Amino acid sequence: MKLVRYGESGSEKPGLMDGDTLRDLSGHIEDLNGTSLSDEVLSKLRSIDPSSLPVVEGNPRLGPCVGSIGKFLCIGLNYSDHAAETGADIPEHPILFFKANSAINGPNDDVVMPRGSTHSDWEVELGVVIGKTAKYVSKADALNHVAGYCVVNDVSERHFQGHLSGQWTKGKSCDTYGPTGPMLVTRDEIPDPQNLAMWLDVNGQRMQTGNTSTMIFTVAEIIEHLSHLFTLNPGDVISTGTPPGVGMGMKPPVYLKTGDVMELEIEGLGRQRQTVRQDA
């Protein structure tokens, strides 16, 4: 299934994509969040005849594809070719940082650079949405704890990230710097999350081209590792790293500016589009 949340920010309703037709799911679940991501609930939704659901007319805003996200977990330097472009060593274990939940944004909402930002950058990433509580899980069983997958743009303010002292979280958590969606695609439609093509354009110019096959740590390995550190709960989102082509890695570096348009897509998971502007 391809599940979405649509409507004004803070008042989104759950929906299902029936081909190109958006249908309303609010008669069956209150929201697409941790309480509705279990295999049992998703199985019930899968049994519904899509033609029986009301059609959503017009072209409503799409919100983040998961509501009330618990933890927004991010893995750094997880593509061998991206690590090479930044001059970083291959990590021994997954590098973990967090994005503040206030960064979460709709997939096509504006990205608003905070005051003083001159080094904002783009990162197309595979998002993994947890559907079943994961604690001390094995790699072999890890994907059974996944509800589905989505696109994340891990927008990053590089000066905040690297020069304001402290952890990467400072540069990763600016408001609107976590576009998530457009769809939550359930795991049965993505049999191999380690073979998904991905790309990102800025102003129509291809910046990133990659494939999840070059991840250093696979989705299953990441879930195994994290679940041995703390519990992963339904509704948690893991953003799994980015391929090469980020602005920081260019010579000279290139960063976002007002009026820039980012477009990004992951195979089978849909496309995002954001316009960049500066906060007043």
N, C-alpha and C positions, 0 to 999 in steps of 0.2 A: 504494500500500500504506500501511497504518497500522501502524507498527512501535512496539513498546514494550519496556521492560525491567522485569521484575517480580521481587519477592523482597526479602529483607532487605537493608538498606543494606550495600554492599560485596560482596554475593553475588548480584547481580541476574543473571537469565537473559534472553536475547532472546526476544521473543514477537511474534506477529502477531494483529491484530484481524480476525476473520472475522465481520463484522457485529458482534453484541454478544458473541461468543464469543472468549475469549482462547486462542490455541493456541501451543504451545511450538516455538520455532525452534532450540533448542540442538543438535539433531541436524544442523544445516546450517551454523550459524555459532557461534563461541564467545561473541561479544558483539556488541552493536550499537555499533561504535566506528569510528575512522578506517580500520581495515583492512577493514571490511565495508560501507563507504558508497560504493564506486565504482559506476559505471554497470554494470560487468560483474557484480559480486556482486549488486547489486539486481535486475538482469535475471534472474539465476538464481533468486533468491528469488521473483520474480514468476511464474516458470514452474511453481512448486510448486502442486499442487492443495491448497488449504487443508484440505480434508476429510481429507487424508492425515496431517496434523499432529496430535500428541496434544493433547487438550483439557486446559487448566489448570483444575482444579477450585477451587471456593471463591472468595474475593475477596482475592487477594494484594495486598500493597502494590505500588504502581507507583513505580519509581525514576526518576531523570532519564532522559530518553529517549535520551540519548547517553552512552556510557561513556567514561572516560578522555579527557574533553574536553581539547583542546590549549590553545588560547587562548580566553578568554571575553571577547569584544570588545563594547563597547557604544557606541552613538551617542546623543549628548545633543542635546536641543532640536531634534528632527528632525520635529516636527509644527508647522505654522504656527500653529495655534490654541493649542497648548501653549506655544509661545514667547511668544505674546501674553499668556497668563494669568500668566506669570512676569515679564512686563515686559522680556524679553530681546530683543535685536536678532536678526533672521534671520541665521544664520551664513553666511559666504561658502563655507566648506568643511565637510564633516562633522566634528562635534566628537567626538573619540575619547577614551574612558577604558576602563579594564579593571576587571573584577571578579576578585577572587582565586578560584581554583578551589575553595577551601575553602568558598565561599559556595554552591556548587551543591547543590541539594536536590531531593527528589522533589516532584511536583506537588501532593501532598496531605499532605505532612509538615508538622509544626508550624513556624511561623516564630518563632524565639526571639530576642527583643530582648536585646542585650548589656547588661551592667550599666551603669547611668547613662543609658540611652537614653530620651529623652522626645520625640523628633522623628522617629520612624520612619514612613515613608510608603509608598504603593503606586504601582505603575506597570505596567499591562498592556502587553506589547510583543510584536511579531512576532519570533520567533527564526529565524535562517537558519543551516542546518547545511551546512558545506562538505563536498563529496564528492570533489572533484578538485583537485589542487594548482593554485593560481591565482597567477600572477606576471605582472605587466604585461598584464592582460587588458583587453579593450575592453568598453565598456558593452554592445555588441551581443552579445558572447559570454559575458558574465558569468554569466547564469543557468544556462548549461551546466555550471558548476562547483558548482552547488548540488545536494546530495543530497535535501534536503527542508526542511520548515518545522515550527515548533512554537510553543507558547506559552511566554513567559517572564514572570515577575513580577519586575521589577527593583526589589525592595524597597530603600529608601534611608533612611539615617539622616541627616536634613538638618543637624543640628548638627555631626555628625562631618564631613559633606560640606563645609560652608561655613565652619566656625569653628574647626577644629583645625589650620589652616594646611596648605598643600600641595594636592594634587590631589583631585578628586572621589572617587578610589578609596577613600579612607578611609571615606567614608559609604556606599559601595556594596558593600563586601566583607565585611561582618559575616557570621559563620557563619549559614547557612540563608537568606541574603538573595538567593538565586538559584534559586527553584523553576523547573524546566524540564521541560516535557512537558504532558500525559500521553503524547502520541504524537509520533513523527516521521512526518509525512505526506510521502510522496515527491513530488517536484516535478511529476510527471506528473498528479497529482490537484489541483494548484494552478496552473492555467494562467496566472493573473494575480495575483501577490502584491500588486499595487497596487489591489486592490478587495476587501478583506476587512473585514467589520464586526467590531468588538471592543467589549467592555464589561467593567467591573469593579464589583462591589458590595461594600460593607462592612456587615455585619450586615443584609443584605437591602435596603440602600438603594443605589440606583444612583449611583455616583460618576463613573465614566468611561463615555462613549459616544463611539466614534470609528470611523474607517475609514482603512485604509492609503492611501487615495487622497489624503489631506492631508499625506503625507510631503513634506518639503522635498527630500530626496535619496532617490531610489528605491533599491530593493534592488540593482538593477544598477549604479547610480551609486556606491553605497557600496562594492560589491565592486571596481569599477574603481579607485576612489580608494585603498582600502586596499592593493590588490595592487600598486600603484605605490610603496607605502611599504615593504612587507615581504611575504613569501610567506604566503599563506593555505594551510593544510594540511588534508587530510581530518580531520574531527573537530573543527575549530574551529567555534565558535558566535558569531554576530553578533546581538546584540540591538539592534533598529533604532529605538528611541525610542518615546515614549508620547504618546497624545492628551491633551487637557485633562481636568481633573477630579481632579488630584492634591491631596492634603491641603494641601500647602504653598501652593497657589494660591487656597485659600478665604479668605474674609474673615469672621471671623478664621480662621487656619489650624487644621486639624483633623489630629491624628496618632493613630497606632495605640496601643491600650492592651491590657493583658492581657484575654483572653477574646473579643476581636474576631475575627470570621470574615470572611475575604476569599474571594470567589468571582469567577472571571474566565474569559472565553472569547473565542476568536477563531474566526470562521466557518470551519468545516471542519477545525479543528485540535484540538477538544476543550476540556474545561473543567478548571480547577484549583480546589481548595478548601483553604485553610489556616486553622488556628486560631493565634492569636497568644498567646504567653506570654513572661514575663520570665525571663531567666537568673537562676539562684540566686546 
